[in-house]
Amino acid sequence: MTSHRQPAVFAGHGSPMYAIEPNRYTQAWANLGKNLKRPDAILVISAHWVTRGTWVTAMAKPKTIHDFGGFPQTLFDIQYPAPGSPALADRVQELLDIPIVLEENEWGIDHGAWSVLKYLYPNADVPVVQLSLDGSMSAREHYELAKQLRPLRDENILILASGNVVHNLRTIHWQDDAQPYPWAKDFNDFFSSEIRANHHDPLIDWERYGDAAHLSIPTAEHYWPALYILALQQDDEIAKVFIDGIEMSSISMLSFSVQ
């Protein structure tokens, strides 16, 4: 990695409960934050903001969004009062060659973002901007769009994507000792192997992998953020998995960086 280029990071964020129940995954995020060069701002692509068209938060003071239900009040009490960055929002709009909606009222920092950021930067003192996922775009279109964000890494902007490579809520087991489904482990291992080999096309065209892929990705919004980080990989960089595991039988916690 060049001395001035920020890495790009994908975090498998898992359950919102990890925000109040630290574990080996959250410790890995905290360790990463301690070792990163401090960015001027963070651009987050979260699985939990899917829109029609592409939107970017442009408010100076984004609110903390608790976009879930059925969890303890302690989780709803969490605030992540990081400032926004209208300047970064403008820069994102400048880089992308598609119409962008600058969002100043309805969104903020959702739990796909703050559940990871609270460990990366616990003081909430680095400005945060979120970029939405256009639900009408294909995996290939998301990947090509993400390439246009590459200059940000040389401008001291950390790009953080948050989702899960395997994310099937219909098949989860809540037991602490739940074992991964064979298909979940199969696809997770396939993904890990391909990123280490710098093979992006098989991961963009993930449907071709067959039943394991379709069971792992019943809907694509948690998978797309990983493609953003792969698209940001430069020719002189490698992808490094810094934590892995499958929780609740069908939720992959694989997290990786490119640098």
C-alpha positions as CSV (number, residue, x, y, z in Angstrom):
1,M,0.0,0.0,0.0
2,T,1.3,3.5,-0.8
3,S,2.0,5.7,2.2
4,H,-1.0,8.0,1.5
5,R,-3.6,5.5,0.3
6,Q,-6.3,4.4,2.7
7,P,-7.3,0.8,2.7
8,A,-10.9,-0.2,1.8
9,V,-12.6,-2.5,4.3
10,F,-15.5,-4.9,4.2
11,A,-17.0,-5.9,7.5
12,G,-19.4,-8.8,8.0
13,H,-21.5,-7.1,10.6
14,G,-23.8,-9.9,11.8
15,S,-26.3,-9.4,14.6
16,P,-27.1,-5.9,15.9
17,M,-26.5,-7.4,19.3
18,Y,-22.8,-7.4,18.7
19,A,-23.0,-3.6,19.4
20,I,-23.6,-4.4,23.0
21,E,-22.1,-7.9,23.2
22,P,-18.4,-7.7,22.3
23,N,-16.9,-10.8,20.8
24,R,-14.0,-11.9,18.7
25,Y,-15.4,-10.2,15.6
26,T,-15.9,-6.9,17.3
27,Q,-12.4,-7.2,18.8
28,A,-11.0,-7.7,15.3
29,W,-12.8,-4.5,14.2
30,A,-11.4,-2.6,17.2
31,N,-7.9,-3.9,16.4
32,L,-8.2,-2.7,12.8
33,G,-9.2,0.7,13.9
34,K,-6.2,1.0,16.1
35,N,-3.9,0.2,13.2
36,L,-5.5,2.3,10.5
37,K,-4.1,5.7,9.5
38,R,-6.7,8.2,10.8
39,P,-8.9,9.2,7.8
40,D,-10.3,12.6,7.1
41,A,-13.7,11.0,6.7
42,I,-15.4,7.7,6.1
43,L,-17.7,6.7,3.3
44,V,-19.9,3.8,4.3
45,I,-21.8,1.4,2.0
46,S,-24.3,-0.4,4.2
47,A,-26.6,-3.3,3.3
48,H,-29.3,-1.5,5.3
49,W,-29.8,1.4,2.9
50,V,-31.3,0.2,-0.3
51,T,-33.0,2.9,-2.4
52,R,-34.5,3.6,-5.8
53,G,-31.6,5.4,-7.5
54,T,-28.4,6.3,-5.7
55,W,-28.4,8.5,-2.6
56,V,-25.7,10.0,-0.4
57,T,-26.1,11.5,3.0
58,A,-25.2,15.2,2.9
59,M,-26.2,16.5,6.4
60,A,-23.8,18.0,8.8
61,K,-25.2,16.1,11.8
62,P,-26.5,12.7,10.8
63,K,-28.8,11.0,13.2
64,T,-28.3,7.5,14.6
65,I,-30.9,5.2,13.0
66,H,-32.1,2.1,14.8
67,D,-33.5,0.3,11.8
68,F,-34.5,-3.0,13.5
69,G,-37.1,-4.3,15.9
70,G,-37.5,-6.8,18.7
71,F,-34.2,-6.1,20.5
72,P,-33.4,-4.8,24.0
73,Q,-33.9,-1.2,24.8
74,T,-30.2,-0.9,25.5
75,L,-29.5,-1.4,21.8
76,F,-32.0,1.4,20.9
77,D,-30.3,3.7,23.4
78,I,-27.0,3.6,21.5
79,Q,-26.1,6.8,19.8
80,Y,-23.2,7.3,17.4
81,P,-22.9,11.1,17.1
82,A,-20.3,11.3,14.4
83,P,-20.4,14.5,12.3
84,G,-21.3,14.3,8.6
85,S,-19.3,15.7,5.7
86,P,-21.3,17.7,3.1
87,A,-17.9,18.2,1.3
88,L,-17.4,14.4,0.9
89,A,-21.0,14.0,-0.2
90,D,-20.3,16.6,-2.9
91,R,-17.1,14.8,-3.9
92,V,-19.0,11.5,-4.3
93,Q,-21.5,13.2,-6.4
94,E,-18.7,14.6,-8.5
95,L,-17.0,11.2,-9.0
96,L,-20.1,9.1,-10.0
97,D,-21.3,9.5,-13.5
98,I,-25.0,8.9,-12.6
99,P,-27.6,11.1,-11.0
100,I,-27.1,11.3,-7.2
101,V,-29.7,12.4,-4.6
102,L,-28.1,14.4,-1.8
103,E,-30.1,13.2,1.3
104,E,-30.3,15.8,4.1
105,N,-33.3,14.8,6.1
106,E,-34.6,11.2,6.1
107,W,-31.5,9.0,6.6
108,G,-28.4,9.1,8.8
109,I,-26.1,6.4,10.1
110,D,-27.8,3.0,10.1
111,H,-26.9,0.0,12.3
112,G,-25.0,-1.6,9.4
113,A,-22.7,1.3,9.8
114,W,-22.6,2.2,13.5
115,S,-22.5,-1.3,14.8
116,V,-19.0,-1.6,13.2
117,L,-17.9,2.1,13.5
118,K,-18.4,2.1,17.3
119,Y,-15.5,-0.4,17.5
120,L,-13.4,1.1,14.7
121,Y,-13.7,4.7,16.0
122,P,-15.4,4.6,19.5
123,N,-15.1,8.3,20.0
124,A,-17.3,9.0,16.9
125,D,-15.0,11.8,16.0
126,V,-14.4,11.0,12.3
127,P,-17.0,12.4,9.8
128,V,-19.3,9.7,8.2
129,V,-21.2,9.8,4.9
130,Q,-23.3,6.9,3.7
131,L,-23.8,5.9,0.1
132,S,-27.0,3.9,-0.7
133,L,-27.4,0.8,-2.8
134,D,-29.6,1.2,-5.8
135,G,-31.8,-1.9,-5.6
136,S,-32.4,-1.9,-9.4
137,M,-28.8,-2.4,-10.3
138,S,-27.1,-5.7,-11.0
139,A,-24.1,-7.0,-9.2
140,R,-21.9,-6.1,-12.2
141,E,-23.3,-2.5,-12.2
142,H,-22.6,-2.1,-8.5
143,Y,-19.0,-3.3,-9.1
144,E,-18.5,-0.9,-12.0
145,L,-20.0,2.0,-10.0
146,A,-17.7,1.3,-7.1
147,K,-14.6,1.6,-9.3
148,Q,-15.4,5.3,-9.8
149,L,-14.8,5.8,-6.0
150,R,-11.1,4.8,-6.2
151,P,-9.7,8.4,-6.1
152,L,-11.2,8.8,-2.6
153,R,-8.7,6.4,-1.2
154,D,-5.8,8.7,-2.3
155,E,-7.7,11.6,-0.6
156,N,-7.4,10.0,2.9
157,I,-11.0,8.7,2.8
158,L,-11.6,5.4,4.4
159,I,-14.3,3.4,2.5
160,L,-16.1,0.9,4.7
161,A,-18.7,-1.6,3.3
162,S,-20.9,-3.5,5.7
163,G,-23.0,-6.6,4.9
164,N,-22.6,-10.4,5.0
165,V,-21.2,-12.7,2.3
166,V,-23.6,-15.4,3.6
167,H,-26.9,-14.0,4.9
168,N,-30.0,-16.2,5.2
169,L,-32.2,-15.2,8.0
170,R,-34.8,-17.8,7.2
171,T,-32.5,-20.6,8.1
172,I,-30.6,-19.3,11.2
173,H,-30.3,-21.2,14.5
174,W,-30.1,-19.2,17.6
175,Q,-28.1,-21.7,19.7
176,D,-24.6,-20.7,20.8
177,D,-23.2,-23.9,19.5
178,A,-25.0,-23.9,16.1
179,Q,-22.9,-25.4,13.4
180,P,-22.7,-23.9,9.9
181,Y,-24.8,-25.4,7.1
182,P,-22.6,-27.2,4.6
183,W,-23.8,-24.9,1.9
184,A,-23.0,-21.8,3.9
185,K,-19.4,-23.0,4.6
186,D,-19.1,-24.0,1.0
187,F,-19.9,-20.6,-0.4
188,N,-18.0,-18.7,2.3
189,D,-14.9,-20.8,1.6
190,F,-15.4,-20.2,-2.2
191,F,-15.6,-16.4,-1.6
192,S,-12.5,-16.4,0.6
193,S,-10.5,-18.5,-1.9
194,E,-11.5,-16.3,-4.9
195,I,-10.6,-13.0,-3.2
196,R,-7.2,-14.4,-2.2
197,A,-6.6,-15.4,-5.8
198,N,-7.7,-12.0,-7.1
199,H,-10.6,-13.6,-9.0
200,H,-13.4,-11.1,-9.1
201,D,-15.5,-12.3,-12.0
202,P,-16.7,-15.5,-10.3
203,L,-17.9,-13.4,-7.3
204,I,-19.7,-10.8,-9.4
205,D,-21.5,-13.6,-11.3
206,W,-22.2,-15.4,-8.0
207,E,-25.4,-17.0,-9.2
208,R,-23.4,-19.4,-11.4
209,Y,-22.0,-21.1,-8.4
210,G,-25.2,-22.9,-7.9
211,D,-27.4,-23.9,-5.0
212,A,-24.9,-23.0,-2.3
213,A,-24.8,-19.4,-3.6
214,H,-28.5,-19.1,-3.9
215,L,-29.0,-20.4,-0.4
216,S,-26.3,-18.1,0.9
217,I,-27.7,-15.0,-0.9
218,P,-31.5,-15.3,-1.0
219,T,-31.5,-11.5,-1.5
220,A,-28.5,-9.6,-2.7
221,E,-28.3,-6.4,-0.5
222,H,-26.0,-7.9,2.1
223,Y,-23.7,-9.3,-0.6
224,W,-23.4,-6.2,-2.8
225,P,-21.2,-4.2,-0.3
226,A,-18.5,-6.8,-0.6
227,L,-18.3,-6.2,-4.3
228,Y,-17.7,-2.5,-3.7
229,I,-14.5,-3.3,-1.8
230,L,-13.3,-5.7,-4.4
231,A,-13.9,-3.1,-7.1
232,L,-11.7,-0.7,-5.1
233,Q,-8.7,-3.0,-5.2
234,Q,-5.8,-1.7,-7.2
235,D,-3.4,-3.8,-9.3
236,D,-0.7,-3.6,-6.7
237,E,-2.9,-4.7,-3.8
238,I,-4.1,-7.9,-2.2
239,A,-7.2,-8.8,-0.3
240,K,-6.6,-9.9,3.3
241,V,-9.2,-11.7,5.4
242,F,-8.8,-10.4,9.0
243,I,-11.6,-12.3,10.6
244,D,-13.9,-15.1,9.6
245,G,-16.6,-17.4,10.9
246,I,-20.2,-18.4,10.4
247,E,-22.6,-17.6,13.2
248,M,-26.2,-18.9,13.7
249,S,-25.5,-21.5,11.0
250,S,-26.1,-19.1,8.1
251,I,-24.5,-15.7,8.8
252,S,-21.0,-15.2,7.5
253,M,-18.8,-12.9,9.6
254,L,-16.0,-12.8,7.0
255,S,-14.3,-9.4,7.0
256,F,-11.5,-8.3,4.7
257,S,-9.5,-5.4,3.5
258,V,-7.7,-4.4,0.3
259,Q,-4.4,-2.6,0.7
